[in-house]
Amino acid sequence: MLTTSDKTFIRDWEIQKEGPKWKYYLQYIVAWGTVIFLSLFFLLKLVMSDRTMGGWTSFYIIAPIAIVLAAIITHLVYQANEKKLKLILQKKDRLN
């Protein structure tokens, strides 16, 4: 018998990954990219003694880093959730 958390995970993950894979990736890359960009920006503001941070130069450095990290995180989360779903479904098949 599956636990309540397993059933909830299956339901929620199926809803999240509904539709084309690229839409999932786009949505979460934008979300993670925004969070990472703002985090890096304000952390660098705290650490650096020069508060101007080079103007547009810092933006051109931080933005691509944030996008790449967001893509990596999105891919890792997607793969981990797919693996977890596969394990839960295997467990369900064994129990039946």
LINQUIGI-V968409 format. One line per field, one symbol per residue. ss: DSSP state (@ for helix, = for strand, . for the rest). phi: phi as a letter, one per 30 degrees, with the letter a starting at -180 (. if undefined). psi: psi as a letter, one per 40 degrees, with the letter a starting at -180 (. if undefined). A space follows every 50 residues. Layout:
ss->???
phi->???
psi->???
This chain:
ss->...@@@@@@@@@@@@@....@@@@@@@@@@@@@@@@@@@@@@@@@@@... .....@@@@@@@@@@@@@@@@@@@@@@@@@@@@@@@@@@@@@@@@.
phi->.ddddddddeddddddceiddddddeedddddedddddddeddddddddd ddhiidedddddeddddddddddddddddddddddddddddddddd
psi->hiidddddddddddddeiaidddddddddddddddddddddddddddidh edfebddddeddddddddddddddddddddddddddddddddddd.
